[in-house]
Amino acid sequence: MSRDSINIHNKVIMARPKGTKYIKTPEKMWELFESYRKEVKGNPRVVYEFVGRDGNEVQKRLERPLTMEGFKNYCYDVIGCVEQYFTNQGGLYQDYISICSRIKEVIRQDQIEGGMVGQYNPSITQRLNSLTDKKQHDVNVTKFDFDE
């Protein structure tokens, strides 16, 4: 095995040549995101509830929200790490800036709209998207000296 390869679970993974990209074009990045979105929205989570006097078991299907973590993990399983595309590591990913921004905005829109209609937990949605109200409370303490 050469020094440019890695052995993981009896699979030999070759390192990419320096300067090459996993995702050849921004359009391919969008296609990857679309396949992630289809995978997530087409496979809801299932919650089991017991209802009624007899406690009958009922399956409730919950739509899964889109998340950046979910997209990055999906990509990692399909092609490898994509963090560098979103951070424009070393200025090598300039062509991907607009598509990465669009992906982030689509994910954020899904989370915000889902939170607003009660589909997702509104509190978590607010925190994830920095939508919480921030209030500043100032307390002024004045010391009175009554010994004079």
Phi, psi and omega in degrees: 000134181280168181286350179265014180232159181233141177254112179236121179049047178063019174246133178267122181249121181276142176287147176288144173299142182304135178089355178267163184237147175296318185252114190292326183219159174301327178297322177293325176297316179296319177300321178296318178296318179299321178291325174297312182299317179297318179298314182292310185288337180271356181228079182292158172283150179244128177247135178261126179237153177247119187237160176079173181298324182272357179066045179293134180282130181230138176268131178242123181269127180245128177295137179273137178282154172282139177221152176297319180298318178297318180294316180296320178293320176301312180298318181301320179290329184273311186228338183130187183294136179239009181306320183298333178291323182280334179262355183052051184306123178065015181070014184276351188239032180307319183294345185260355185302312184292321181289324177293322176297318179298318179299314179299319181292321178295318178296314180297318178299316179300316181293314182295312181296321177296321177291323182291327180264005177081010179288322176244162180297114184299323181296315179293319179301317179298314181294318181298329185251018177053046181253006182285147175288132177249121180245139178253128179248117178259133178240121178254127179247126177245130180265125177257134179251107184267000183280351183281000000 
